[in-house]
Amino acid sequence: MFSFNSVRKELVIAGRIFRLPESRWLRIALGVLFVFFGILGFLPVLGFWMIPVGLLILSLDFPLVRRWRRNLAVRFGRKTRAKAQNTTPPDPPVVESAKSSGQPKI
């Protein structure tokens, strides 16, 4: 999936390493440009894939975006772990007694 090396300012996506600028302002500008041009994803060359990449870049510098990214990563991790373990418990059987419902059991 993706990971960060915040010390070396690297973004790893699908095993590829992308170095990000050391300057905070350049990273912010790059992230905003990715999001902006991602909105224009219907045009050739640009694509909607640019929006999540821009948000990933912005999450290095903005705590709110970092929190969204972390919550999404935790939710995705829980879902994939549960799917791998197949831990969805079966629904308990519904047992109704004729005495409690007041109607004859069919």
N, C-alpha and C positions, 0 to 999 in steps of 0.2 A: 504494500500500500504506500504509505509515505512516512517519513520521519524527519526530524530536525537535528542538526548539530548546531546549537546556538552559540557555542564557543567559536567554531570555525565559520559560522554563518553559511551553512550548507543546507540545502533542501534535497532530500532523497525521495524520488518518485519512481516507483517500479524498478528499483535497482540502479537508476541513473542519478548521478550526483550533479547538482546545479549549485554553483557558487553564487552567493548573493553579495551585493555591494556592502562594504563595511559601514558606509555612511547611512545613518538612520533615515535621513531625508531622501536619499536616493532609493532606499527600499520602499519607503512610503509612496514615492512617486511611481515606482515600478508596479507596486501592488494596485494603486489607483488606476494606472493605465491599463493593466490587465483586466480589471473589473469593467472599466469603461468600454474598452474594445470588445470585451466579451458580451456586453449588451448588444453590440452591433454584430452578433454572431451569425446573423442571416446573410452577411456579406461574404464573398469569397475570401479565402486566406484566414480571415478572422473566424473564431468559433466560440460556441458557448462553453467550451472547455476552459477558456481563459478566466471565467468568473471564479471557479473554485481555486485555481492556481493563484489568482490575485488575492483571494481571501487568505490562502495559506501564507503568502508573503506578508500580508498585513498582520497576520496573527503573531508574528515575531515582535511587533512593536506596540500593538494595541491589546490591552488586557481583555476588553469585551469580545473582540474577535477570537482571541486565544481561548477564552472560556467557551465560546460556541464550538470551536474546533475540538476542544478537549471533550466536551459533552457528546459531540457526534462520534468521536473516536471511541469513547467508553461505551456508548450505546451500540455501535457497530461491533465492538469486541464482544460484548455480552451476547448479542444475537448470534454471531458466528460460533461462539463457544457453546451456546445452548444447542445450536443446530448440529454441531460436531458431536456433542455428547448425546444428542437426541433425548433430552431430559424433560420433554414436555409431559407432565403427568396426565394420565388418562382421566377423563371426567368421571367423578364418582357416580355409581348407579343411583337412580332415583327410585326410592322405595316409598310407596304410599300405602298406608294401611286403610282399610275400609272404615275402621272406627274413628280415625282422626279426621277424615275428610267429610264424614256424614253422608256420603253417597255410596251406593253399592259398587263394588269393584267389578269391572268388566273384563 
